[in-house]
Amino acid sequence: MAGPARRKPIVDNRRAFHDYHILEKLEAGVALTDTVVESLRDGGGNLRDSFAVLRDGEAYLVNANIAPYRQGNIANHEPMRERKLLLHRRELRQLDQKVSQRGMTLVPLSLYFADGRVKLELALAKGKEGPDKRHATAERDAKRQMEREVKERYTR
């Protein structure tokens, strides 16, 4: 029996936690070609404005910027092209039902290597409104302040 998959992070989308309420997470494979994997090994990825769409019974990652490989040649990959996500049919059907609800979207959270394969952590999310973002920021600041005071109290 194999042990748990080793995860080597490539890139995180921290902005997603600020802009969305994360309801559910799942792991998807990414269909990659040519020099993409080598570029990712060099840390050349960005998920900031990316999202996933379901089209014709398949899922695609849109607006993910994977920088061209530095040692690549004329056959280097297109940095902003759509990339197919590898999911089971059952998962695709469930996601399609959930995304069809109002306000739901698929947001990539992180890109990582799991046992040598590139995986994407995908989240079913609902967008935050302005007051929600302010509340989350205030809550985070209050928590940070409390931690500072506790640390200050016990270090004297």
N, C-alpha and C positions, 0 to 999 in steps of 0.2 A: 504494500500500500504506500503510495507516494505521500510525502508531507505537504504542508501548505505551500502554495505558490509564492516564490520570492518576488516581491514588488520593488522595482527600481524606478522611482519617479522621474518623469521627463519634464512635465509642465503641469501647473495647477491653474485653475480658473477661480481665483479667490473672489473676483468680482461677482460671480454667480451667487455666492452666499449673501452678498449685500443687496443684490437686485431681485432675488427670488426667494420664495418659501420652498424649501426642498421637501417634497412629499415622499418620494420613493427613489431608490438608487438601483442601478443594475450595471453589469459589466458587458461590454460589447467588444468584439474583435474589430479590427480595421483592415480593410483590403488595401494593401500598399504595393506600390510598384517601384522599380528602378532604384533611385538613390535616396528615397524617402527615409528608409530605416537608418542609413548612414548619417543623414542629416539630423535625425532625431537622437542618435547616439552622441552627436556633437552638441546637443541641447538646442537645436534650431527650431523650436515650435512656439506657437502662441494661440491660445484659445479664447482670448478676450472677447471678441465680438461674434463668436461662433455659436451655432445652434444646430439641431438635428431636425430633419424633415422626413416624413413618411410619404413615399410616392410609389405608386404601382406595386404595392406589397413589399417594398424594400425601404430601408432606412439609409439616409445619407447625412454626412457631416458637411455643413456648409460654412464658409468663411473662416475655416481654420487655416492659419498661415504657417506652413512648414517651409522654412527657408531653403533655398537651393543649396545643394551639397557643394562645399567649397572646392573639393577636388573633382567635382563632376565635369562632364564634358557637354557636348551639344545635346546629348540625350538626357540632360538633367530634367527633373520634374517641374511641373507648373506649381508655384507656391500656394495659390489660392483655389485650386480646383476642388470640386466636390469629391469626397471619399466615401465609398460604400462601407456601411457598418454591417458586421456579421452577427446576426441574431437568429434565433429559432423562429419558425413560423408562428408558434404559439405566443412567443413574446411580442412579435410584431402585431398580431391581432389584438392582444391585450393593450399594448401601447396605443394602437390606433383608436380603440374605444375610449381610452382615458384622455388622449389628446383632443379628441373631438368635443370634449366638454369645454365650456367657455373658460377662457383664461389660462388653460393648461398649455405647457410647452415642454420641449425636450432640450435640456441644457447640458453641455459637456462640463464635467467638473475637473477631470484630470486625465492625463495621458501618461501611461507608464508601461514598462516592460514587465511581463509576468512570464517567467521561465523562457526568456528569449523572444517572446511574441509581444507585439504592441497591442495594448488594450486601452479602451476608453471607458472611464466611469461616467455613465450617463444618468441624468436625474430627471424625473418627472417633476416639474416645478410650476408654481403659480406666481405671477409677477407681483411684486410689492408696490404699493402706492406710496406717495410721498410721506404721509404720516407714519406708515409702517417703517420706512427707512429711518426716519428721525427717531422713532421709538427704539429701534434696534441699535442705533448709534448711541443713544442716551443710556441704554441698558449696558452696552459694552463698556462705556466710559465709567459708569457707576461700579461695575464689577472690577475694573482695573483700579479704581480709587480705593475700593475696599481691600483689595489685595495689597496695595501699597501700605495702607494703614496697619493691617495685620502684620506685615513684614516689619514695619517700623516699630511696632509695639514689642515684638518678640526679639528684635535685634539689639535692644537697649540693655 
